[in-house]
Amino acid sequence: MFLTDATCTGHAFLDRALYLPQSWAGDPDRRDEAGVPEDVHFRTKPVLASA
């Protein structure tokens, strides 16, 4: 997920977070193959956005 700001005078990138689907969160082989850090856990998109 990305957080950006856009106005008539320009735009700016503000923040980002990795969205990890629940199906990936519980699959250690898939996580290892993709290089997903162990501290990244499943969180819904609204929870990621509010953080």
PDB file of N, CA, C, O and CB in Angstrom:
ATOM      1  N   MET A   1       0.849  -1.161   0.000  1.00  0.00           N
ATOM      2  CA  MET A   1       0.000   0.000   0.000  1.00  0.00           C
ATOM      3  C   MET A   1       0.895   1.225   0.000  1.00  0.00           C
ATOM      4  O   MET A   1       1.987   1.218   0.569  1.00  0.00           O
ATOM      5  CB  MET A   1      -0.966  -0.002   1.211  1.00  0.00           C
ATOM      6  N   PHE A   2       0.408   2.285  -0.654  1.00  0.00           N
ATOM      7  CA  PHE A   2       1.152   3.532  -0.740  1.00  0.00           C
ATOM      8  C   PHE A   2       0.286   4.678  -0.242  1.00  0.00           C
ATOM      9  O   PHE A   2      -0.928   4.683  -0.445  1.00  0.00           O
ATOM     10  CB  PHE A   2       1.624   3.792  -2.184  1.00  0.00           C
ATOM     11  N   LEU A   3       0.907   5.638   0.403  1.00  0.00           N
ATOM     12  CA  LEU A   3       0.229   6.857   0.814  1.00  0.00           C
ATOM     13  C   LEU A   3       0.875   8.001   0.053  1.00  0.00           C
ATOM     14  O   LEU A   3       2.075   8.247   0.170  1.00  0.00           O
ATOM     15  CB  LEU A   3       0.310   7.077   2.369  1.00  0.00           C
ATOM     16  N   THR A   4       0.061   8.693  -0.726  1.00  0.00           N
ATOM     17  CA  THR A   4       0.555   9.836  -1.492  1.00  0.00           C
ATOM     18  C   THR A   4      -0.361  11.030  -1.268  1.00  0.00           C
ATOM     19  O   THR A   4      -1.483  10.888  -0.782  1.00  0.00           O
ATOM     20  CB  THR A   4       0.648   9.494  -3.003  1.00  0.00           C
ATOM     21  N   ASP A   5       0.127  12.192  -1.623  1.00  0.00           N
ATOM     22  CA  ASP A   5      -0.654  13.418  -1.549  1.00  0.00           C
ATOM     23  C   ASP A   5      -0.580  14.083  -2.906  1.00  0.00           C
ATOM     24  O   ASP A   5       0.500  14.206  -3.484  1.00  0.00           O
ATOM     25  CB  ASP A   5      -0.140  14.368  -0.417  1.00  0.00           C
ATOM     26  N   ALA A   6      -1.721  14.514  -3.419  1.00  0.00           N
ATOM     27  CA  ALA A   6      -1.743  15.178  -4.721  1.00  0.00           C
ATOM     28  C   ALA A   6      -2.608  16.435  -4.639  1.00  0.00           C
ATOM     29  O   ALA A   6      -3.728  16.410  -4.131  1.00  0.00           O
ATOM     30  CB  ALA A   6      -2.273  14.219  -5.823  1.00  0.00           C
ATOM     31  N   THR A   7      -2.061  17.519  -5.150  1.00  0.00           N
ATOM     32  CA  THR A   7      -2.792  18.776  -5.231  1.00  0.00           C
ATOM     33  C   THR A   7      -2.600  19.348  -6.626  1.00  0.00           C
ATOM     34  O   THR A   7      -1.901  18.755  -7.448  1.00  0.00           O
ATOM     35  CB  THR A   7      -2.317  19.783  -4.140  1.00  0.00           C
ATOM     36  N   CYS A   8      -3.200  20.470  -6.896  1.00  0.00           N
ATOM     37  CA  CYS A   8      -3.050  21.088  -8.209  1.00  0.00           C
ATOM     38  C   CYS A   8      -1.624  21.613  -8.427  1.00  0.00           C
ATOM     39  O   CYS A   8      -1.241  21.904  -9.560  1.00  0.00           O
ATOM     40  CB  CYS A   8      -4.061  22.228  -8.369  1.00  0.00           C
ATOM     41  N   THR A   9      -0.846  21.735  -7.362  1.00  0.00           N
ATOM     42  CA  THR A   9       0.530  22.221  -7.502  1.00  0.00           C
ATOM     43  C   THR A   9       1.573  21.106  -7.537  1.00  0.00           C
ATOM     44  O   THR A   9       2.751  21.367  -7.780  1.00  0.00           O
ATOM     45  CB  THR A   9       0.849  23.157  -6.374  1.00  0.00           C
ATOM     46  N   GLY A  10       1.149  19.869  -7.297  1.00  0.00           N
ATOM     47  CA  GLY A  10       2.114  18.768  -7.359  1.00  0.00           C
ATOM     48  C   GLY A  10       1.659  17.560  -6.564  1.00  0.00           C
ATOM     49  O   GLY A  10       0.530  17.505  -6.078  1.00  0.00           O
ATOM     50  N   HIS A  11       2.554  16.599  -6.441  1.00  0.00           N
ATOM     51  CA  HIS A  11       2.240  15.385  -5.691  1.00  0.00           C
ATOM     52  C   HIS A  11       3.479  14.927  -4.933  1.00  0.00           C
ATOM     53  O   HIS A  11       4.604  15.290  -5.278  1.00  0.00           O
ATOM     54  CB  HIS A  11       1.727  14.264  -6.634  1.00  0.00           C
ATOM     55  N   ALA A  12       3.256  14.118  -3.890  1.00  0.00           N
ATOM     56  CA  ALA A  12       4.370  13.641  -3.071  1.00  0.00           C
ATOM     57  C   ALA A  12       4.079  12.239  -2.545  1.00  0.00           C
ATOM     58  O   ALA A  12       2.950  11.919  -2.172  1.00  0.00           O
ATOM     59  CB  ALA A  12       4.638  14.608  -1.900  1.00  0.00           C
ATOM     60  N   PHE A  13       5.105  11.425  -2.522  1.00  0.00           N
ATOM     61  CA  PHE A  13       5.043  10.103  -1.925  1.00  0.00           C
ATOM     62  C   PHE A  13       5.280  10.281  -0.430  1.00  0.00           C
ATOM     63  O   PHE A  13       6.261  10.912  -0.036  1.00  0.00           O
ATOM     64  CB  PHE A  13       6.092   9.120  -2.569  1.00  0.00           C
ATOM     65  N   LEU A  14       4.396   9.733   0.415  1.00  0.00           N
ATOM     66  CA  LEU A  14       4.510   9.931   1.855  1.00  0.00           C
ATOM     67  C   LEU A  14       4.945   8.681   2.613  1.00  0.00           C
ATOM     68  O   LEU A  14       5.778   8.772   3.514  1.00  0.00           O
ATOM     69  CB  LEU A  14       3.203  10.403   2.397  1.00  0.00           C
ATOM     70  N   ASP A  15       4.401   7.521   2.266  1.00  0.00           N
ATOM     71  CA  ASP A  15       4.730   6.311   3.022  1.00  0.00           C
ATOM     72  C   ASP A  15       4.317   5.089   2.225  1.00  0.00           C
ATOM     73  O   ASP A  15       3.620   5.194   1.215  1.00  0.00           O
ATOM     74  CB  ASP A  15       4.040   6.314   4.406  1.00  0.00           C
ATOM     75  N   ARG A  16       4.764   3.905   2.702  1.00  0.00           N
ATOM     76  CA  ARG A  16       4.390   2.651   2.065  1.00  0.00           C
ATOM     77  C   ARG A  16       4.419   1.553   3.114  1.00  0.00           C
ATOM     78  O   ARG A  16       5.081   1.679   4.144  1.00  0.00           O
ATOM     79  CB  ARG A  16       5.336   2.315   0.875  1.00  0.00           C
ATOM     80  N   ALA A  17       3.686   0.459   2.838  1.00  0.00           N
ATOM     81  CA  ALA A  17       3.664  -0.706   3.719  1.00  0.00           C
ATOM     82  C   ALA A  17       3.391  -1.933   2.864  1.00  0.00           C
ATOM     83  O   ALA A  17       2.628  -1.879   1.900  1.00  0.00           O
ATOM     84  CB  ALA A  17       2.589  -0.554   4.850  1.00  0.00           C
ATOM     85  N   LEU A  18       4.021  -3.033   3.228  1.00  0.00           N
ATOM     86  CA  LEU A  18       3.810  -4.279   2.512  1.00  0.00           C
ATOM     87  C   LEU A  18       2.506  -4.910   2.966  1.00  0.00           C
ATOM     88  O   LEU A  18       2.322  -5.182   4.152  1.00  0.00           O
ATOM     89  CB  LEU A  18       4.988  -5.247   2.729  1.00  0.00           C
ATOM     90  N   TYR A  19       1.594  -5.145   2.017  1.00  0.00           N
ATOM     91  CA  TYR A  19       0.369  -5.878   2.324  1.00  0.00           C
ATOM     92  C   TYR A  19       0.654  -7.346   2.091  1.00  0.00           C
ATOM     93  O   TYR A  19       0.983  -7.750   0.976  1.00  0.00           O
ATOM     94  CB  TYR A  19      -0.843  -5.385   1.454  1.00  0.00           C
ATOM     95  N   LEU A  20       0.530  -8.144   3.133  1.00  0.00           N
ATOM     96  CA  LEU A  20       0.771  -9.575   3.063  1.00  0.00           C
ATOM     97  C   LEU A  20      -0.571 -10.288   3.161  1.00  0.00           C
ATOM     98  O   LEU A  20      -1.196 -10.272   4.221  1.00  0.00           O
ATOM     99  CB  LEU A  20       1.743 -10.044   4.190  1.00  0.00           C
ATOM    100  N   PRO A  21      -1.031 -10.918   2.070  1.00  0.00           N
ATOM    101  CA  PRO A  21      -2.319 -11.625   2.130  1.00  0.00           C
ATOM    102  C   PRO A  21      -2.293 -12.714   3.199  1.00  0.00           C
ATOM    103  O   PRO A  21      -1.242 -13.269   3.517  1.00  0.00           O
ATOM    104  CB  PRO A  21      -2.662 -12.240   0.758  1.00  0.00           C
ATOM    105  N   GLN A  22      -3.453 -13.004   3.736  1.00  0.00           N
ATOM    106  CA  GLN A  22      -3.553 -13.995   4.812  1.00  0.00           C
ATOM    107  C   GLN A  22      -3.062 -15.363   4.345  1.00  0.00           C
ATOM    108  O   GLN A  22      -2.484 -16.113   5.130  1.00  0.00           O
ATOM    109  CB  GLN A  22      -5.003 -14.099   5.314  1.00  0.00           C
ATOM    110  N   SER A  23      -3.288 -15.693   3.074  1.00  0.00           N
ATOM    111  CA  SER A  23      -2.835 -16.987   2.557  1.00  0.00           C
ATOM    112  C   SER A  23      -1.312 -17.092   2.559  1.00  0.00           C
ATOM    113  O   SER A  23      -0.770 -18.187   2.706  1.00  0.00           O
ATOM    114  CB  SER A  23      -3.368 -17.206   1.142  1.00  0.00           C
ATOM    115  N   TRP A  24      -0.624 -15.978   2.399  1.00  0.00           N
ATOM    116  CA  TRP A  24       0.845 -15.972   2.449  1.00  0.00           C
ATOM    117  C   TRP A  24       1.348 -15.977   3.882  1.00  0.00           C
ATOM    118  O   TRP A  24       2.381 -16.580   4.175  1.00  0.00           O
ATOM    119  CB  TRP A  24       1.402 -14.754   1.709  1.00  0.00           C
ATOM    120  N   ALA A  25       0.631 -15.314   4.775  1.00  0.00           N
ATOM    121  CA  ALA A  25       1.096 -15.162   6.155  1.00  0.00           C
ATOM    122  C   ALA A  25       1.304 -16.504   6.837  1.00  0.00           C
ATOM    123  O   ALA A  25       2.209 -16.645   7.660  1.00  0.00           O
ATOM    124  CB  ALA A  25       0.108 -14.334   6.954  1.00  0.00           C
ATOM    125  N   GLY A  26       0.485 -17.485   6.507  1.00  0.00           N
ATOM    126  CA  GLY A  26       0.595 -18.785   7.139  1.00  0.00           C
ATOM    127  C   GLY A  26       1.361 -19.818   6.339  1.00  0.00           C
ATOM    128  O   GLY A  26       1.308 -21.006   6.657  1.00  0.00           O
ATOM    129  N   ASP A  27       2.078 -19.387   5.299  1.00  0.00           N
ATOM    130  CA  ASP A  27       2.811 -20.315   4.430  1.00  0.00           C
ATOM    131  C   ASP A  27       4.312 -20.001   4.502  1.00  0.00           C
ATOM    132  O   ASP A  27       4.805 -19.188   3.721  1.00  0.00           O
ATOM    133  CB  ASP A  27       2.297 -20.221   2.952  1.00  0.00           C
ATOM    134  N   PRO A  28       5.044 -20.636   5.431  1.00  0.00           N
ATOM    135  CA  PRO A  28       6.458 -20.304   5.626  1.00  0.00           C
ATOM    136  C   PRO A  28       7.326 -20.554   4.387  1.00  0.00           C
ATOM    137  O   PRO A  28       8.286 -19.819   4.152  1.00  0.00           O
ATOM    138  CB  PRO A  28       7.003 -21.100   6.780  1.00  0.00           C
ATOM    139  N   ASP A  29       7.005 -21.571   3.600  1.00  0.00           N
ATOM    140  CA  ASP A  29       7.792 -21.833   2.387  1.00  0.00           C
ATOM    141  C   ASP A  29       7.651 -20.703   1.384  1.00  0.00           C
ATOM    142  O   ASP A  29       8.639 -20.260   0.798  1.00  0.00           O
ATOM    143  CB  ASP A  29       7.363 -23.153   1.743  1.00  0.00           C
ATOM    144  N   ARG A  30       6.435 -20.239   1.186  1.00  0.00           N
ATOM    145  CA  ARG A  30       6.180 -19.135   0.251  1.00  0.00           C
ATOM    146  C   ARG A  30       6.847 -17.850   0.746  1.00  0.00           C
ATOM    147  O   ARG A  30       7.434 -17.107  -0.040  1.00  0.00           O
ATOM    148  CB  ARG A  30       4.657 -18.912   0.072  1.00  0.00           C
ATOM    149  N   ARG A  31       6.753 -17.595   2.051  1.00  0.00           N
ATOM    150  CA  ARG A  31       7.374 -16.396   2.632  1.00  0.00           C
ATOM    151  C   ARG A  31       8.888 -16.423   2.429  1.00  0.00           C
ATOM    152  O   ARG A  31       9.489 -15.418   2.049  1.00  0.00           O
ATOM    153  CB  ARG A  31       7.041 -16.287   4.139  1.00  0.00           C
ATOM    154  N   ASP A  32       9.505 -17.596   2.689  1.00  0.00           N
ATOM    155  CA  ASP A  32      10.960 -17.718   2.532  1.00  0.00           C
ATOM    156  C   ASP A  32      11.369 -17.495   1.082  1.00  0.00           C
ATOM    157  O   ASP A  32      12.338 -16.788   0.806  1.00  0.00           O
ATOM    158  CB  ASP A  32      11.441 -19.100   3.007  1.00  0.00           C
ATOM    159  N   GLU A  33      10.624 -18.100   0.155  1.00  0.00           N
ATOM    160  CA  GLU A  33      10.957 -17.963  -1.263  1.00  0.00           C
ATOM    161  C   GLU A  33      10.845 -16.518  -1.735  1.00  0.00           C
ATOM    162  O   GLU A  33      11.630 -16.074  -2.573  1.00  0.00           O
ATOM    163  CB  GLU A  33      10.051 -18.850  -2.103  1.00  0.00           C
ATOM    164  N   ALA A  34       9.870 -15.786  -1.200  1.00  0.00           N
ATOM    165  CA  ALA A  34       9.665 -14.393  -1.594  1.00  0.00           C
ATOM    166  C   ALA A  34      10.521 -13.420  -0.790  1.00  0.00           C
ATOM    167  O   ALA A  34      10.601 -12.241  -1.135  1.00  0.00           O
ATOM    168  CB  ALA A  34       8.209 -14.028  -1.442  1.00  0.00           C
ATOM    169  N   GLY A  35      11.165 -13.897   0.279  1.00  0.00           N
ATOM    170  CA  GLY A  35      12.002 -13.019   1.098  1.00  0.00           C
ATOM    171  C   GLY A  35      11.210 -12.089   2.005  1.00  0.00           C
ATOM    172  O   GLY A  35      11.660 -10.986   2.315  1.00  0.00           O
ATOM    173  N   VAL A  36      10.033 -12.532   2.431  1.00  0.00           N
ATOM    174  CA  VAL A  36       9.201 -11.715   3.320  1.00  0.00           C
ATOM    175  C   VAL A  36       9.800 -11.770   4.726  1.00  0.00           C
ATOM    176  O   VAL A  36       9.976 -12.862   5.267  1.00  0.00           O
ATOM    177  CB  VAL A  36       7.708 -12.213   3.322  1.00  0.00           C
ATOM    178  N   PRO A  37      10.114 -10.628   5.327  1.00  0.00           N
ATOM    179  CA  PRO A  37      10.694 -10.613   6.673  1.00  0.00           C
ATOM    180  C   PRO A  37       9.753 -11.243   7.702  1.00  0.00           C
ATOM    181  O   PRO A  37       8.532 -11.186   7.558  1.00  0.00           O
ATOM    182  CB  PRO A  37      11.029  -9.179   7.085  1.00  0.00           C
ATOM    183  N   GLU A  38      10.332 -11.838   8.731  1.00  0.00           N
ATOM    184  CA  GLU A  38       9.531 -12.503   9.760  1.00  0.00           C
ATOM    185  C   GLU A  38       8.672 -11.539  10.569  1.00  0.00           C
ATOM    186  O   GLU A  38       7.657 -11.945  11.134  1.00  0.00           O
ATOM    187  CB  GLU A  38      10.431 -13.264  10.689  1.00  0.00           C
ATOM    188  N   ASP A  39       9.067 -10.259  10.635  1.00  0.00           N
ATOM    189  CA  ASP A  39       8.292  -9.303  11.420  1.00  0.00           C
ATOM    190  C   ASP A  39       7.082  -8.753  10.657  1.00  0.00           C
ATOM    191  O   ASP A  39       6.326  -7.951  11.206  1.00  0.00           O
ATOM    192  CB  ASP A  39       9.182  -8.158  11.852  1.00  0.00           C
ATOM    193  N   VAL A  40       6.888  -9.170   9.408  1.00  0.00           N
ATOM    194  CA  VAL A  40       5.718  -8.757   8.632  1.00  0.00           C
ATOM    195  C   VAL A  40       4.631  -9.810   8.811  1.00  0.00           C
ATOM    196  O   VAL A  40       4.839 -10.987   8.517  1.00  0.00           O
ATOM    197  CB  VAL A  40       6.075  -8.568   7.115  1.00  0.00           C
ATOM    198  N   HIS A  41       3.466  -9.375   9.299  1.00  0.00           N
ATOM    199  CA  HIS A  41       2.356 -10.274   9.577  1.00  0.00           C
ATOM    200  C   HIS A  41       1.125  -9.806   8.814  1.00  0.00           C
ATOM    201  O   HIS A  41       1.084  -8.679   8.321  1.00  0.00           O
ATOM    202  CB  HIS A  41       2.068 -10.346  11.094  1.00  0.00           C
ATOM    203  N   PHE A  42       0.130 -10.670   8.720  1.00  0.00           N
ATOM    204  CA  PHE A  42      -1.119 -10.286   8.066  1.00  0.00           C
ATOM    205  C   PHE A  42      -1.795  -9.188   8.853  1.00  0.00           C
ATOM    206  O   PHE A  42      -2.001  -9.306  10.061  1.00  0.00           O
ATOM    207  CB  PHE A  42      -2.057 -11.491   7.916  1.00  0.00           C
ATOM    208  N   ARG A  43      -2.137  -8.124   8.161  1.00  0.00           N
ATOM    209  CA  ARG A  43      -2.965  -7.043   8.697  1.00  0.00           C
ATOM    210  C   ARG A  43      -3.892  -6.599   7.571  1.00  0.00           C
ATOM    211  O   ARG A  43      -3.483  -6.541   6.411  1.00  0.00           O
ATOM    212  CB  ARG A  43      -2.086  -5.837   9.240  1.00  0.00           C
ATOM    213  N   THR A  44      -5.111  -6.294   7.906  1.00  0.00           N
ATOM    214  CA  THR A  44      -6.053  -5.846   6.882  1.00  0.00           C
ATOM    215  C   THR A  44      -5.597  -4.492   6.336  1.00  0.00           C
ATOM    216  O   THR A  44      -4.838  -3.776   6.989  1.00  0.00           O
ATOM    217  CB  THR A  44      -7.501  -5.752   7.458  1.00  0.00           C
ATOM    218  N   LYS A  45      -6.062  -4.150   5.141  1.00  0.00           N
ATOM    219  CA  LYS A  45      -5.676  -2.882   4.554  1.00  0.00           C
ATOM    220  C   LYS A  45      -6.122  -1.685   5.389  1.00  0.00           C
ATOM    221  O   LYS A  45      -5.359  -0.727   5.511  1.00  0.00           O
ATOM    222  CB  LYS A  45      -6.243  -2.774   3.172  1.00  0.00           C
ATOM    223  N   PRO A  46      -7.320  -1.698   5.968  1.00  0.00           N
ATOM    224  CA  PRO A  46      -7.685  -0.566   6.847  1.00  0.00           C
ATOM    225  C   PRO A  46      -6.753  -0.426   8.056  1.00  0.00           C
ATOM    226  O   PRO A  46      -6.444   0.692   8.468  1.00  0.00           O
ATOM    227  CB  PRO A  46      -9.122  -0.733   7.336  1.00  0.00           C
ATOM    228  N   VAL A  47      -6.303  -1.547   8.626  1.00  0.00           N
ATOM    229  CA  VAL A  47      -5.371  -1.493   9.758  1.00  0.00           C
ATOM    230  C   VAL A  47      -4.036  -0.919   9.290  1.00  0.00           C
ATOM    231  O   VAL A  47      -3.450  -0.091   9.988  1.00  0.00           O
ATOM    232  CB  VAL A  47      -5.171  -2.907  10.384  1.00  0.00           C
ATOM    233  N   LEU A  48      -3.544  -1.341   8.126  1.00  0.00           N
ATOM    234  CA  LEU A  48      -2.294  -0.783   7.583  1.00  0.00           C
ATOM    235  C   LEU A  48      -2.436   0.718   7.340  1.00  0.00           C
ATOM    236  O   LEU A  48      -1.527   1.487   7.651  1.00  0.00           O
ATOM    237  CB  LEU A  48      -1.903  -1.500   6.266  1.00  0.00           C
ATOM    238  N   ALA A  49      -3.563   1.130   6.792  1.00  0.00           N
ATOM    239  CA  ALA A  49      -3.769   2.545   6.488  1.00  0.00           C
ATOM    240  C   ALA A  49      -3.812   3.395   7.739  1.00  0.00           C
ATOM    241  O   ALA A  49      -3.304   4.516   7.743  1.00  0.00           O
ATOM    242  CB  ALA A  49      -5.046   2.732   5.705  1.00  0.00           C
ATOM    243  N   SER A  50      -4.408   2.882   8.798  1.00  0.00           N
ATOM    244  CA  SER A  50      -4.490   3.679  10.028  1.00  0.00           C
ATOM    245  C   SER A  50      -3.161   3.757  10.774  1.00  0.00           C
ATOM    246  O   SER A  50      -2.934   4.679  11.557  1.00  0.00           O
ATOM    247  CB  SER A  50      -5.545   3.101  10.944  1.00  0.00           C
ATOM    248  N   ALA A  51      -2.282   2.780  10.526  1.00  0.00           N
ATOM    249  CA  ALA A  51      -0.972   2.803  11.178  1.00  0.00           C
ATOM    250  C   ALA A  51      -0.100   3.854  10.537  1.00  0.00           C
ATOM    251  O   ALA A  51       1.048   4.034  10.941  1.00  0.00           O
ATOM    252  CB  ALA A  51      -0.292   1.427  11.104  1.00  0.00           C
TER     253      ALA A  51
END
